[in-house]
């Protein structure tokens, strides 16, 4: 994941990039998650052709690192 992409994602209040794994971590509970942030991050990742999956906690998992 490049630095510009990390910067964009870290600008969302409910998500942060894990520096060790480049996964994108939901910092809120499922009830508190900002759906707009979730959808926007998904769009940013898709537009960047980033390979990911989403787990049960709405974290984005980097498939390139698996």
C-alpha positions in Angstrom: 0.0 0.0 0.0 1.5 3.3 -1.0 1.8 6.4 1.3 -0.9 8.4 -0.5 -3.4 5.6 0.0 -2.5 5.2 3.7 -2.9 9.0 4.1 -6.4 8.9 2.5 -7.6 6.0 4.7 -6.2 7.4 7.9 -8.2 10.6 7.3 -11.4 8.6 8.1 -12.4 8.8 11.7 -13.5 5.2 12.2 -10.6 3.4 10.4 -6.9 3.3 10.7 -4.1 1.5 8.8 -2.2 -1.1 10.8 1.4 -0.3 10.1 2.6 -3.8 10.7 0.2 -5.6 8.3 -1.3 -2.8 6.1 -4.7 -4.0 7.1 -7.3 -1.3 7.6 -8.8 -1.6 11.1 -12.3 -0.5 12.2 -11.7 1.4 15.4 -15.4 1.4 16.5 -17.9 -1.3 17.3 -20.1 -2.7 14.6 -23.0 -0.6 15.9 -20.9 2.6 15.9 -19.2 2.1 12.5 -19.7 4.9 10.0 -21.2 3.2 7.0 -20.2 6.2 4.8 -16.6 5.8 5.8 -16.8 2.1 5.1 -18.2 2.6 1.6 -15.8 5.4 0.8 -12.8 3.3 1.8 -14.1 0.4 -0.3 -14.4 2.8 -3.2 -10.8 4.1 -2.7 -9.4 0.6 -2.5 -11.3 -0.5 -5.6 -10.2 2.5 -7.6 -6.6 1.7 -6.6 -7.0 -1.9 -7.7 -6.1 -3.0 -4.1 -6.7 -6.6 -3.4 -8.6 -7.0 -0.1 -11.3 -8.9 1.8 -13.6 -7.8 4.7 -13.8 -9.7 7.9 -16.7 -10.0 10.4 -15.6 -6.8 12.2 -15.6 -4.8 9.0 -11.8 -4.7 8.9 -10.3 -4.6 5.4 -7.7 -7.4 5.1 -4.8 -6.9 2.6 -4.8 -10.1 0.4 -1.4 -9.2 -1.0 0.2 -9.8 2.5 -1.4 -13.2 3.0 
